């Protein structure tokens, strides 16, 4: 009965504030929200993801951009604890033991930057990990275009628009199997890593990175599939048109 209390309270709230029950159309950002809708709704449910991409900024990387033999991983985000960058550095350390030709660029700033730089130095990775700091969107797009794989190890990421931006540029993506990234990615365009404990997560993250580092063809296929998916589903221009259609 304790477990059913939140649902009972939710039902009471919907009766007091019956907007969802009386709406003709309900917009939901993902399937999780659709499943959580109250019983008794009468309106049509439309799936419309909250995030989108401005394809004028996030343009496709040039063909052959990874032809020099190195494999360049990149992270973009705030340098705060829940982003999991410390776990990414540990996974990258494992990767470098088996694939010396890899580098990692960390784009963004935050309270953990000094600590993360110290961790990278302690692992002997100061020459392989770049802390690039904050960048504007056009600068960031250019840097993604010069990279090979995007990694987002966040432990809490409800939206994850940066995943869509990396896909728009044409990068394969490795991300935590949780929240927004789990909505955007599938096996055609990236690798989702289950958050199953710190060391297991680091090991699985390293394996995913190694898999993509070892296969330029897999990176190319995933990058192209991700770009197509964003153009078809997450282009802001198309989303605005779809929203107008629903309202009309």
C-alpha positions as CSV (number, residue, x, y, z in Angstrom):
1,X,0.0,0.0,0.0
2,X,2.9,2.3,0.6
3,X,4.1,1.8,-2.9
4,X,0.7,2.7,-4.3
5,X,0.5,6.0,-2.3
6,X,2.3,8.1,-4.9
7,X,0.0,6.9,-7.6
8,X,-3.1,7.6,-5.4
9,X,-1.8,11.1,-4.7
10,X,-1.1,11.6,-8.4
11,X,-4.6,10.6,-9.2
12,X,-6.1,13.0,-6.7
13,X,-4.0,15.8,-8.1
14,X,-5.2,15.1,-11.6
15,X,-8.8,15.2,-10.4
16,X,-8.1,18.6,-8.7
17,X,-6.2,19.9,-11.7
18,X,-7.7,18.0,-14.7
19,X,-5.8,19.7,-17.5
20,X,-4.3,16.4,-18.8
21,X,-7.7,14.6,-18.5
22,X,-9.6,17.3,-20.5
23,X,-7.0,18.2,-23.1
24,X,-7.7,17.5,-26.7
25,X,-4.0,16.9,-27.4
26,X,-1.1,16.1,-25.1
27,X,2.5,16.7,-26.1
28,X,5.0,14.3,-24.5
29,X,8.8,14.4,-24.8
30,X,9.4,10.7,-24.7
31,X,7.9,7.3,-24.2
32,X,8.5,7.4,-20.4
33,X,6.2,10.4,-20.1
34,X,3.6,8.8,-22.3
35,X,3.5,5.7,-20.0
36,X,3.2,8.0,-17.0
37,X,0.1,9.8,-18.2
38,X,-3.0,9.3,-16.0
39,X,-5.7,6.9,-16.8
40,X,-8.8,8.5,-18.3
41,X,-7.2,10.9,-20.7
42,X,-9.4,11.6,-23.7
43,X,-7.0,13.5,-26.0
44,X,-4.6,12.4,-28.7
45,X,-1.0,11.9,-27.5
46,X,1.7,13.3,-29.7
47,X,5.4,12.5,-29.2
48,X,7.5,15.7,-29.7
49,X,11.0,15.6,-28.2
50,X,11.9,18.7,-26.3
51,X,15.4,19.1,-27.7
52,X,16.3,19.9,-31.3
53,X,19.3,21.0,-33.4
54,X,20.0,24.1,-35.4
55,X,21.5,22.5,-38.5
56,X,22.9,25.9,-39.6
57,X,25.3,25.7,-36.7
58,X,25.9,21.9,-36.3
59,X,26.9,21.0,-39.8
60,X,28.2,17.7,-41.0
61,X,32.0,17.1,-40.7
62,X,33.9,16.8,-43.9
63,X,34.5,13.4,-45.4
64,X,37.8,11.8,-44.6
65,X,38.3,14.0,-41.5
66,X,39.7,11.0,-39.6
67,X,42.2,9.9,-42.2
68,X,45.4,10.8,-40.3
69,X,45.3,7.6,-38.3
70,X,44.7,9.1,-34.8
71,X,41.4,8.6,-33.0
72,X,40.1,11.8,-31.3
73,X,37.6,11.4,-28.6
74,X,35.7,14.5,-27.3
75,X,33.5,15.4,-24.4
76,X,31.4,18.6,-24.2
77,X,29.7,19.8,-21.0
78,X,30.1,21.4,-17.6
79,X,32.9,20.0,-15.4
80,X,30.8,19.1,-12.4
81,X,30.6,15.8,-10.5
82,X,27.5,14.3,-12.0
83,X,28.8,14.6,-15.6
84,X,31.1,11.6,-14.9
85,X,34.3,13.1,-16.5
86,X,36.4,11.5,-13.7
87,X,35.1,8.1,-14.9
88,X,35.8,9.1,-18.5
89,X,39.4,9.8,-17.7
90,X,39.7,6.4,-16.0
91,X,38.2,4.7,-19.0
92,X,40.5,6.7,-21.3
93,X,43.5,5.5,-19.3
94,X,42.5,1.9,-19.9
95,X,42.0,2.7,-23.6
96,X,45.5,4.2,-24.0
97,X,47.1,1.0,-22.6
98,X,45.7,-0.8,-25.7
99,X,45.5,2.0,-28.3
100,X,48.2,4.6,-27.9
101,X,47.0,6.7,-30.9
102,X,44.0,8.1,-29.0
103,X,43.5,11.6,-27.6
104,X,40.7,13.1,-25.6
105,X,39.5,16.7,-25.7
106,X,37.4,18.0,-22.8
107,X,35.4,21.0,-23.8
108,X,33.8,23.0,-21.0
109,X,34.5,24.5,-17.7
110,X,33.4,24.1,-14.1
111,X,34.2,23.6,-10.5
112,X,35.9,20.2,-11.0
113,X,38.4,21.4,-13.7
114,X,41.5,21.6,-11.5
115,X,40.7,18.3,-9.9
116,X,40.2,16.6,-13.2
117,X,43.4,18.0,-14.7
118,X,45.3,16.7,-11.6
119,X,43.7,13.3,-12.1
120,X,44.8,13.2,-15.7
121,X,48.3,14.2,-14.8
122,X,48.5,11.6,-12.1
123,X,47.6,8.9,-14.6
124,X,50.3,10.1,-17.0
125,X,47.8,11.5,-19.5
126,X,48.7,15.2,-19.5
127,X,50.0,14.9,-23.1
128,X,46.9,13.0,-24.3
129,X,44.0,14.9,-22.7
130,X,43.3,18.5,-23.6
131,X,41.2,20.7,-21.4
132,X,40.0,23.2,-23.9
133,X,37.7,25.3,-21.7
134,X,34.4,26.9,-22.7
135,X,33.6,27.4,-26.4
136,X,30.8,29.1,-28.3
137,X,28.5,26.9,-30.3
138,X,30.2,27.6,-33.7
139,X,33.6,27.0,-32.2
140,X,32.3,23.8,-30.6
141,X,30.8,22.6,-33.8
142,X,34.1,23.1,-35.6
143,X,35.9,21.1,-32.9
144,X,33.4,18.3,-33.1
145,X,33.9,18.3,-36.8
146,X,37.7,17.7,-36.2
147,X,37.0,14.8,-33.8
148,X,36.1,11.1,-34.3
149,X,33.9,10.0,-31.4
150,X,31.8,11.9,-28.9
151,X,31.5,10.6,-25.3
152,X,29.0,11.7,-22.7
153,X,29.4,9.6,-19.4
154,X,26.8,11.7,-17.4
155,X,25.2,10.0,-14.5
156,X,22.2,12.4,-14.6
157,X,21.2,13.7,-18.0
158,X,17.5,14.3,-18.5
159,X,17.9,16.0,-21.9
160,X,21.3,15.7,-23.4
161,X,21.0,18.0,-26.4
162,X,24.7,17.8,-26.8
163,X,24.3,14.2,-28.0
164,X,22.0,15.4,-30.8
165,X,24.5,18.1,-31.7
166,X,27.3,15.5,-32.0
167,X,25.1,13.3,-34.1
168,X,24.3,16.3,-36.3
169,X,28.0,16.8,-37.0
170,X,28.2,13.1,-37.9
171,X,30.0,11.6,-34.9
172,X,29.3,8.2,-33.4
173,X,28.3,8.7,-29.7
174,X,29.0,6.7,-26.5
175,X,26.7,7.7,-23.7
176,X,25.2,6.4,-20.4
177,X,22.1,4.4,-20.9
178,X,19.9,6.7,-18.9
179,X,17.6,9.7,-19.6
180,X,17.7,11.7,-22.8
181,X,20.7,10.0,-24.4
182,X,18.9,6.7,-24.1
183,X,16.0,8.2,-26.1
184,X,18.2,9.5,-28.9
185,X,20.7,6.7,-29.4
186,X,20.4,3.1,-30.7
187,X,22.8,0.6,-32.0
188,X,22.9,2.2,-35.5
189,X,24.4,5.4,-34.3
190,X,26.1,4.8,-31.0
191,X,26.8,2.7,-27.9
192,X,24.9,3.0,-24.6
193,X,26.7,1.9,-21.5
194,X,24.7,0.8,-18.5
195,X,25.4,2.6,-15.2
196,X,26.0,-0.6,-13.3
197,X,28.5,0.5,-10.6
198,X,31.6,2.7,-10.8
199,X,34.3,0.1,-11.9
200,X,31.9,-1.9,-14.1
201,X,30.9,1.4,-15.8
202,X,34.5,2.5,-16.4
203,X,35.4,-1.0,-17.8
204,X,32.3,-1.0,-20.2
205,X,33.0,2.6,-21.2
206,X,36.6,1.7,-22.0
207,X,35.5,-1.3,-24.1
208,X,33.1,0.9,-26.1
209,X,35.8,3.4,-26.8
210,X,38.2,0.6,-27.8
211,X,35.5,-0.8,-30.2
212,X,35.1,2.5,-32.0
213,X,38.8,3.3,-31.9
214,X,39.6,0.0,-33.7
215,X,37.1,0.4,-36.6
216,X,37.0,3.5,-38.8
217,X,34.3,1.8,-40.9
218,X,32.0,1.4,-37.8
219,X,32.6,5.0,-36.9
220,X,31.7,6.1,-40.4
221,X,28.5,4.1,-40.5
222,X,27.4,5.2,-37.0
223,X,28.2,8.8,-37.8
224,X,26.2,8.8,-41.0
225,X,23.2,7.1,-39.3
226,X,23.2,9.6,-36.5
227,X,23.3,12.5,-38.9
228,X,20.3,11.1,-40.8
229,X,18.4,10.5,-37.6
230,X,18.9,14.1,-36.5
231,X,17.9,15.6,-39.9
232,X,14.7,13.5,-40.0
233,X,13.6,13.9,-36.3
234,X,15.3,16.7,-34.5
235,X,15.9,19.6,-36.9
236,X,14.3,22.6,-35.2
237,X,12.8,23.8,-38.5
238,X,10.9,20.5,-38.9
239,X,9.9,20.5,-35.3
240,X,8.4,24.0,-35.5
241,X,6.5,23.0,-38.6
242,X,5.2,19.9,-36.8
243,X,4.2,21.9,-33.8
244,X,2.2,24.3,-36.0
245,X,0.5,21.4,-37.6
246,X,-0.6,20.0,-34.2
247,X,-1.9,23.4,-33.0
248,X,-3.8,23.9,-36.2
